[in-house]
Amino acid sequence: MIPATKPFTKVVEIQRAEENFQSVILKLLNNVITFEEFEKSHKVLFNVCDEFGSYAKKNKNPITHDVIFFDK
């Protein structure tokens, strides 16, 4: 879990995980990788998304409900 006080910088990681996952799906469809490798990529994508969801719940504006992001 990411502490609420730590800036969230995982948005780029989510995009990267999504792109990787799309690439892995194509490789799986073309029999280039095994199903186990596909599952591993799937878990990475969802772990990053879970971290983002946890961060968003802790750092949303109580009035507007917008997620508060911090840049490095």
QUIPEHU-V8391 format. One record per pair of residues at least 12 apart in sequence whose ideal C-beta (glycine too) atoms are under 6 Angstrom apart, sorted by the first residue. I is the first residue (numbers start at 1). GAP is how many residues later the second one is. Records with the same first field share a line. If there is no record, write none. Layout:
BEGIN
I: GAP / GAP
END
This chain:
BEGIN
1: 53
2: 49 / 53
4: 54 / 55
7: 63
8: 47
10: 38 / 41 / 42
13: 35
14: 34 / 38
17: 27 / 28 / 31
20: 21
21: 20 / 24
24: 14 / 17
END
